[in-house]
Amino acid sequence: MLRCYITDRHSLPAGETLLSSIQRNLSASGPPPDWIQIREKDLSARALFHLLEQAMALPNPTGVKFLVNTRADVAIAAGAAGLHLPDHSPDPRCWRRIARPGFLIGVSCHDVEAVRAAAGEGADYVFFGPIFAPRSKTSALPERGLRALQEAARAVKIPVLALGGITEENASACSEAGAAGIAAISLFQSFDRSCQRNC
């Protein structure tokens, strides 16, 4: 099961920095995340580029891939493994023209029609949610639930990762519903090792 740690330095535990949280996940005794998505939307392009360079320079024994939210310019310039696009972003095919081969492009989707559209536009994967009520932030979107997740996973051949309110207790239910993986903020920033072993 794919695991994606989505960063949010504003919701870190007291006394922890984003780089220390990333390093803890990279060096986890249990399975580390497969991907780390740098999602610091309030940073300037320069600051985001610097953060990404620092994160990618950390010891990374299992080759965790770094993705960047929204900023294709930063992702490509820094040599990140991919780009994650919010819903209603330009077609993923637009970025293929300037990205290197093998560059991952994913899209956040909130309904099955958007999942199908993202797959048709060349996305490599999608995040689908919120499946449950988010734990790290408020959301105006209603919970989609496991049935909608199952429908989304069956609708396309690309990986569908469950997003929103993912915990140790419900991660396996997402997998059973057909999700190829999970994406979360608080699950990884609280560094729940037991979930990382079981997910």
ZADOLUM-643243 format. One line per 2 residues: number of its first residue (from 1); their letters; for each residue x, y, z of N, C-alpha, C. Coordinates in nm, 2 decimals. Example, Ala and Ser with C-alpha at 12.3 -4.5 7.8 and 13.67 -1.06 7.14 Angstrom:
BEGIN
1 = as = 1.32,-0.57,0.78,1.23,-0.45,0.78,1.32,-0.33,0.78; 1.28,-0.22,0.71,1.37,-0.11,0.71,1.29,0.00,0.79
//
This chain:
BEGIN
1 = ml = 0.08,-0.12,0.00,0.00,0.00,0.00,0.09,0.12,0.00; 0.06,0.21,-0.10,0.14,0.34,-0.10,0.10,0.43,0.02
3 = rc = 0.20,0.50,0.07,0.18,0.59,0.18,0.24,0.72,0.14; 0.16,0.83,0.15,0.21,0.96,0.12,0.20,1.05,0.24
5 = yi = 0.31,1.11,0.29,0.31,1.21,0.39,0.29,1.34,0.33; 0.19,1.41,0.36,0.16,1.55,0.32,0.21,1.64,0.43
7 = td = 0.30,1.73,0.40,0.35,1.82,0.51,0.26,1.94,0.53; 0.27,1.98,0.66,0.20,2.11,0.70,0.27,2.15,0.83
9 = rh = 0.37,2.24,0.81,0.45,2.29,0.92,0.37,2.36,1.03; 0.25,2.41,0.99,0.17,2.48,1.09,0.10,2.39,1.19
11 = sl = 0.09,2.26,1.16,0.02,2.17,1.25,0.12,2.07,1.31; 0.25,2.10,1.31,0.34,2.01,1.38,0.33,2.02,1.53
13 = pa = 0.37,1.91,1.60,0.37,1.91,1.74,0.46,2.02,1.79; 0.44,2.07,1.91,0.52,2.18,1.97,0.66,2.13,1.98
15 = ge = 0.75,2.22,1.94,0.90,2.20,1.95,0.95,2.12,1.83; 0.87,2.08,1.73,0.92,2.01,1.61,0.93,2.10,1.49
17 = tl = 1.03,2.08,1.41,1.04,2.15,1.29,1.00,2.06,1.17; 0.97,2.12,1.06,0.93,2.04,0.95,1.04,1.94,0.90
19 = ls = 1.16,1.99,0.90,1.27,1.91,0.85,1.30,1.79,0.95; 1.28,1.82,1.08,1.30,1.71,1.18,1.19,1.60,1.16
21 = si = 1.06,1.65,1.13,0.95,1.56,1.10,0.98,1.47,0.98; 1.03,1.54,0.87,1.06,1.47,0.75,1.17,1.36,0.78
23 = qr = 1.27,1.41,0.85,1.38,1.31,0.88,1.34,1.19,0.96; 1.25,1.22,1.06,1.20,1.10,1.14,1.13,1.00,1.05
25 = nl = 1.05,1.05,0.95,0.98,0.96,0.86,1.08,0.89,0.77; 1.18,0.96,0.72,1.27,0.90,0.63,1.35,0.79,0.70
27 = sa = 1.37,0.80,0.83,1.45,0.70,0.90,1.37,0.62,0.99; 1.24,0.60,0.97,1.15,0.53,1.05,1.20,0.38,1.06
29 = sg = 1.18,0.32,1.18,1.21,0.18,1.20,1.11,0.09,1.13; 0.99,0.14,1.12,0.89,0.07,1.03,0.90,0.12,0.89
31 = pp = 0.82,0.08,0.80,0.82,0.12,0.66,0.80,0.28,0.66; 0.89,0.35,0.59,0.87,0.49,0.57,0.76,0.52,0.47
33 = pd = 0.72,0.65,0.46,0.63,0.68,0.35,0.70,0.65,0.21; 0.62,0.62,0.11,0.67,0.61,-0.02,0.70,0.74,-0.08
35 = wi = 0.61,0.84,-0.05,0.62,0.97,-0.11,0.61,1.07,0.01; 0.67,1.19,-0.01,0.65,1.30,0.08,0.61,1.42,-0.01
37 = qi = 0.49,1.47,0.01,0.45,1.58,-0.06,0.47,1.71,0.02; 0.56,1.80,-0.03,0.58,1.93,0.03,0.46,2.02,0.00
39 = re = 0.38,2.05,0.10,0.26,2.12,0.07,0.26,2.25,0.16; 0.35,2.34,0.13,0.36,2.46,0.21,0.32,2.58,0.13
41 = kd = 0.19,2.60,0.11,0.13,2.69,0.01,0.16,2.83,0.03; 0.19,2.87,0.16,0.22,3.01,0.19,0.36,3.05,0.17
43 = ls = 0.45,2.96,0.13,0.59,3.00,0.11,0.61,3.06,-0.03; 0.70,3.15,-0.04,0.74,3.20,-0.18,0.80,3.09,-0.25
45 = ar = 0.82,3.10,-0.38,0.88,3.01,-0.47,1.03,2.99,-0.42; 1.10,3.09,-0.38,1.23,3.08,-0.34,1.24,3.00,-0.21
47 = al = 1.16,3.04,-0.11,1.16,2.97,0.02,1.12,2.82,0.00; 1.02,2.79,-0.09,0.98,2.65,-0.11,1.10,2.58,-0.18
49 = fh = 1.16,2.64,-0.27,1.28,2.57,-0.34,1.38,2.54,-0.23; 1.41,2.63,-0.15,1.52,2.61,-0.04,1.48,2.50,0.05
51 = ll = 1.35,2.50,0.09,1.30,2.39,0.18,1.31,2.26,0.11; 1.27,2.25,-0.01,1.28,2.12,-0.09,1.42,2.08,-0.10
53 = eq = 1.52,2.17,-0.13,1.66,2.13,-0.14,1.71,2.07,-0.01; 1.67,2.13,0.10,1.71,2.09,0.24,1.65,1.95,0.26
55 = am = 1.52,1.93,0.23,1.46,1.80,0.26,1.52,1.69,0.17; 1.55,1.72,0.05,1.60,1.62,-0.04,1.75,1.59,-0.01
57 = al = 1.81,1.67,0.07,1.95,1.65,0.11,1.96,1.56,0.24; 1.85,1.54,0.30,1.85,1.46,0.42,1.88,1.31,0.39
59 = pn = 1.94,1.23,0.48,1.96,1.09,0.46,1.83,1.02,0.43; 1.83,0.95,0.32,1.70,0.89,0.26,1.73,0.74,0.22
61 = pt = 1.75,0.66,0.32,1.80,0.52,0.29,1.71,0.44,0.20; 1.58,0.47,0.20,1.49,0.38,0.11,1.45,0.45,-0.01
63 = gv = 1.50,0.57,-0.04,1.47,0.64,-0.17,1.33,0.69,-0.17; 1.28,0.75,-0.06,1.15,0.81,-0.06,1.14,0.92,-0.16
65 = kf = 1.03,0.93,-0.24,1.02,1.03,-0.35,0.96,1.16,-0.29; 1.01,1.27,-0.33,0.95,1.40,-0.29,0.87,1.46,-0.41
67 = lv = 0.75,1.50,-0.37,0.66,1.57,-0.46,0.63,1.71,-0.41; 0.59,1.80,-0.50,0.57,1.94,-0.46,0.42,1.97,-0.50
69 = nt = 0.35,2.03,-0.40,0.22,2.07,-0.43,0.21,2.20,-0.51; 0.14,2.20,-0.62,0.10,2.31,-0.70,0.21,2.37,-0.79
71 = ra = 0.33,2.39,-0.73,0.44,2.47,-0.80,0.52,2.38,-0.89; 0.48,2.37,-1.01,0.55,2.29,-1.11,0.69,2.35,-1.13
73 = dv = 0.71,2.48,-1.13,0.84,2.54,-1.15,0.94,2.50,-1.05; 0.89,2.50,-0.92,0.98,2.46,-0.81,1.01,2.31,-0.82
75 = ai = 0.91,2.23,-0.84,0.93,2.08,-0.85,1.03,2.04,-0.96; 1.02,2.10,-1.08,1.11,2.07,-1.19,1.25,2.13,-1.16
77 = aa = 1.26,2.25,-1.11,1.39,2.31,-1.09,1.47,2.24,-0.99; 1.40,2.20,-0.88,1.47,2.13,-0.77,1.50,1.98,-0.80
79 = ga = 1.44,1.93,-0.90,1.47,1.79,-0.93,1.38,1.69,-0.85; 1.26,1.74,-0.81,1.17,1.66,-0.73,1.12,1.54,-0.82
81 = ag = 1.06,1.44,-0.76,1.01,1.33,-0.83,0.88,1.35,-0.90; 0.81,1.46,-0.85,0.68,1.48,-0.91,0.61,1.61,-0.86
83 = lh = 0.49,1.62,-0.91,0.40,1.74,-0.88,0.26,1.70,-0.84; 0.21,1.76,-0.74,0.07,1.73,-0.71,-0.02,1.85,-0.73
85 = lp = -0.13,1.83,-0.81,-0.21,1.95,-0.85,-0.34,1.95,-0.77; -0.39,2.06,-0.72,-0.52,2.07,-0.67,-0.63,2.05,-0.78
87 = dh = -0.75,2.03,-0.74,-0.85,2.01,-0.84,-0.87,2.15,-0.91; -0.92,2.14,-1.03,-0.94,2.25,-1.12,-0.81,2.32,-1.17
89 = sp = -0.70,2.24,-1.16,-0.57,2.29,-1.21,-0.56,2.26,-1.36; -0.46,2.32,-1.43,-0.44,2.29,-1.57,-0.42,2.14,-1.59
91 = dp = -0.46,2.09,-1.70,-0.45,1.95,-1.74,-0.30,1.90,-1.72; -0.29,1.78,-1.65,-0.16,1.73,-1.63,-0.07,1.72,-1.75
93 = rc = -0.14,1.70,-1.87,-0.06,1.69,-1.99,0.02,1.82,-2.02; -0.03,1.93,-1.97,0.04,2.06,-1.99,0.19,2.05,-1.94
95 = wr = 0.20,1.99,-1.82,0.33,1.98,-1.76,0.42,1.88,-1.81; 0.36,1.78,-1.88,0.45,1.67,-1.94,0.54,1.73,-2.05
97 = ri = 0.51,1.84,-2.11,0.59,1.90,-2.21,0.72,1.95,-2.16; 0.73,1.99,-2.03,0.85,2.05,-1.97,0.91,1.96,-1.87
99 = ar = 0.84,1.85,-1.82,0.90,1.77,-1.72,0.98,1.65,-1.78; 1.07,1.60,-1.70,1.15,1.49,-1.75,1.07,1.36,-1.75
101 = pg = 1.12,1.26,-1.83,1.05,1.13,-1.83,1.05,1.07,-1.69; 0.93,1.01,-1.66,0.92,0.95,-1.53,0.87,1.04,-1.42
103 = fl = 0.85,1.17,-1.45,0.80,1.27,-1.35,0.66,1.24,-1.32; 0.63,1.22,-1.19,0.49,1.19,-1.14,0.40,1.31,-1.14
105 = ig = 0.28,1.30,-1.18,0.19,1.41,-1.17,0.06,1.35,-1.12; 0.01,1.40,-1.00,-0.11,1.36,-0.94,-0.21,1.47,-0.92
107 = vs = -0.33,1.44,-0.90,-0.44,1.54,-0.89,-0.53,1.51,-0.77; -0.57,1.61,-0.70,-0.67,1.59,-0.59,-0.81,1.59,-0.65
109 = ch = -0.89,1.49,-0.62,-1.03,1.48,-0.67,-1.13,1.46,-0.56; -1.25,1.51,-0.58,-1.35,1.50,-0.47,-1.48,1.43,-0.52
111 = dv = -1.48,1.39,-0.64,-1.59,1.31,-0.69,-1.54,1.21,-0.80; -1.62,1.12,-0.83,-1.58,1.01,-0.93,-1.56,1.07,-1.07
113 = ea = -1.64,1.17,-1.11,-1.62,1.23,-1.24,-1.49,1.30,-1.25; -1.44,1.36,-1.14,-1.31,1.43,-1.14,-1.20,1.32,-1.15
115 = vr = -1.22,1.21,-1.09,-1.12,1.10,-1.09,-1.10,1.05,-1.24; -1.22,1.03,-1.30,-1.21,0.98,-1.44,-1.15,1.09,-1.53
117 = aa = -1.18,1.22,-1.51,-1.12,1.32,-1.59,-0.97,1.33,-1.57; -0.92,1.32,-1.44,-0.78,1.32,-1.42,-0.71,1.21,-1.49
119 = ag = -0.76,1.09,-1.48,-0.70,0.98,-1.55,-0.70,1.00,-1.70; -0.80,1.05,-1.75,-0.81,1.08,-1.90,-0.71,1.19,-1.94
121 = eg = -0.68,1.28,-1.85,-0.59,1.39,-1.88,-0.44,1.35,-1.85; -0.42,1.23,-1.82,-0.28,1.19,-1.80,-0.22,1.18,-1.66
123 = ad = -0.30,1.20,-1.56,-0.25,1.19,-1.42,-0.20,1.05,-1.40; -0.09,1.04,-1.32,-0.03,0.92,-1.28,-0.10,0.85,-1.16
125 = yv = -0.17,0.94,-1.08,-0.24,0.89,-0.96,-0.34,1.00,-0.92; -0.43,0.97,-0.83,-0.52,1.07,-0.77,-0.53,1.05,-0.62
127 = ff = -0.55,1.17,-0.55,-0.59,1.16,-0.41,-0.75,1.18,-0.42; -0.82,1.10,-0.34,-0.96,1.11,-0.34,-1.01,1.13,-0.20
129 = gp = -1.09,1.23,-0.18,-1.14,1.25,-0.04,-1.22,1.38,-0.03; -1.25,1.42,0.09,-1.21,1.35,0.21,-1.30,1.23,0.24
131 = if = -1.23,1.12,0.27,-1.30,0.99,0.30,-1.37,1.01,0.43; -1.30,1.06,0.53,-1.35,1.08,0.67,-1.32,1.23,0.70
133 = ap = -1.37,1.28,0.81,-1.35,1.42,0.85,-1.20,1.44,0.87; -1.14,1.54,0.81,-1.00,1.56,0.82,-0.96,1.59,0.97
135 = rs = -0.84,1.54,1.01,-0.80,1.56,1.15,-0.71,1.68,1.16; -0.65,1.73,1.06,-0.55,1.83,1.07,-0.60,1.97,1.03
137 = kt = -0.72,1.97,0.97,-0.77,2.10,0.92,-0.92,2.09,0.90; -0.99,2.20,0.89,-1.13,2.20,0.86,-1.15,2.19,0.71
139 = sa = -1.26,2.13,0.67,-1.29,2.12,0.53,-1.44,2.15,0.51; -1.46,2.23,0.40,-1.60,2.26,0.36,-1.66,2.14,0.28
141 = lp = -1.58,2.05,0.25,-1.63,1.94,0.17,-1.69,1.83,0.26; -1.80,1.77,0.22,-1.86,1.66,0.29,-1.77,1.53,0.29
143 = er = -1.78,1.45,0.39,-1.71,1.32,0.38,-1.76,1.24,0.27; -1.67,1.17,0.19,-1.71,1.09,0.08,-1.75,0.95,0.12
145 = gl = -1.67,0.90,0.22,-1.70,0.76,0.27,-1.64,0.65,0.19; -1.64,0.53,0.24,-1.58,0.42,0.18,-1.65,0.37,0.05
147 = ra = -1.78,0.39,0.05,-1.85,0.34,-0.07,-1.80,0.43,-0.20; -1.79,0.56,-0.18,-1.75,0.65,-0.29,-1.60,0.62,-0.32
149 = lq = -1.52,0.58,-0.22,-1.38,0.55,-0.25,-1.38,0.42,-0.33; -1.46,0.33,-0.30,-1.46,0.20,-0.38,-1.50,0.23,-0.52
151 = ea = -1.60,0.32,-0.54,-1.64,0.35,-0.68,-1.53,0.42,-0.75; -1.46,0.51,-0.69,-1.35,0.58,-0.75,-1.24,0.49,-0.79
153 = ar = -1.21,0.40,-0.70,-1.10,0.30,-0.73,-1.13,0.21,-0.85; -1.26,0.18,-0.86,-1.30,0.09,-0.97,-1.31,0.16,-1.10
155 = av = -1.32,0.30,-1.10,-1.35,0.37,-1.22,-1.23,0.39,-1.31; -1.11,0.38,-1.25,-0.98,0.41,-1.33,-0.88,0.30,-1.30
157 = ki = -0.78,0.30,-1.39,-0.67,0.20,-1.37,-0.55,0.26,-1.30; -0.54,0.40,-1.28,-0.43,0.46,-1.21,-0.46,0.44,-1.06
159 = pv = -0.35,0.45,-0.97,-0.37,0.44,-0.83,-0.46,0.55,-0.77; -0.55,0.52,-0.69,-0.64,0.61,-0.61,-0.60,0.60,-0.46
161 = la = -0.55,0.71,-0.41,-0.51,0.71,-0.27,-0.62,0.78,-0.19; -0.65,0.72,-0.07,-0.75,0.78,0.02,-0.70,0.90,0.10
163 = lg = -0.77,1.00,0.11,-0.73,1.12,0.18,-0.84,1.17,0.27; -0.80,1.22,0.39,-0.90,1.28,0.48,-0.93,1.19,0.60
165 = gi = -0.88,1.23,0.71,-0.91,1.16,0.83,-0.86,1.02,0.85; -0.75,1.00,0.78,-0.69,0.86,0.78,-0.62,0.84,0.91
167 = te = -0.65,0.72,0.97,-0.59,0.68,1.10,-0.54,0.54,1.09; -0.48,0.50,1.20,-0.43,0.36,1.21,-0.55,0.27,1.20
169 = en = -0.66,0.31,1.26,-0.78,0.22,1.26,-0.85,0.21,1.13; -0.85,0.31,1.05,-0.94,0.30,0.93,-0.85,0.29,0.80
171 = as = -0.72,0.29,0.81,-0.64,0.27,0.69,-0.66,0.14,0.62; -0.68,0.03,0.69,-0.70,-0.10,0.63,-0.84,-0.10,0.56
173 = ac = -0.94,-0.03,0.62,-1.07,-0.03,0.55,-1.06,0.04,0.42; -0.97,0.14,0.41,-0.95,0.21,0.28,-0.89,0.11,0.18
175 = se = -0.80,0.03,0.22,-0.74,-0.07,0.13,-0.84,-0.17,0.09; -0.92,-0.21,0.18,-1.02,-0.31,0.15,-1.12,-0.25,0.05
177 = ag = -1.14,-0.12,0.05,-1.24,-0.06,-0.04,-1.18,-0.04,-0.18; -1.05,-0.07,-0.20,-0.98,-0.07,-0.33,-0.88,0.04,-0.34
179 = aa = -0.86,0.12,-0.24,-0.75,0.23,-0.25,-0.62,0.16,-0.27; -0.53,0.23,-0.35,-0.40,0.18,-0.37,-0.31,0.23,-0.26
181 = gi = -0.36,0.33,-0.18,-0.27,0.38,-0.07,-0.35,0.48,0.01; -0.28,0.55,0.09,-0.33,0.66,0.18,-0.24,0.78,0.17
183 = aa = -0.30,0.89,0.19,-0.23,1.02,0.20,-0.28,1.09,0.32; -0.19,1.15,0.40,-0.23,1.21,0.53,-0.13,1.31,0.58
185 = is = -0.17,1.40,0.66,-0.08,1.49,0.73,-0.06,1.44,0.87; -0.16,1.45,0.96,-0.14,1.42,1.10,-0.09,1.28,1.13
187 = lf = -0.13,1.18,1.05,-0.09,1.05,1.07,0.06,1.04,1.07; 0.13,1.11,0.98,0.28,1.10,0.97,0.34,1.21,1.05
189 = qs = 0.28,1.32,1.08,0.35,1.42,1.16,0.34,1.38,1.31; 0.24,1.30,1.35,0.24,1.25,1.48,0.33,1.13,1.49
191 = fd = 0.38,1.08,1.37,0.47,0.96,1.36,0.42,0.84,1.44; 0.30,0.80,1.40,0.24,0.68,1.46,0.31,0.55,1.40
193 = rs = 0.41,0.50,1.46,0.49,0.39,1.40,0.40,0.27,1.38; 0.30,0.24,1.47,0.23,0.12,1.46,0.15,0.12,1.33
195 = cq = 0.10,0.24,1.29,0.02,0.25,1.16,0.12,0.22,1.05; 0.24,0.28,1.06,0.33,0.26,0.94,0.37,0.11,0.93
197 = rn = 0.37,0.04,1.04,0.40,-0.10,1.02,0.28,-0.18,0.96; 0.16,-0.14,0.99,0.04,-0.21,0.95,-0.01,-0.16,0.81
199 = c = 0.02,-0.04,0.77,-0.04,0.01,0.65,0.04,-0.04,0.53
//
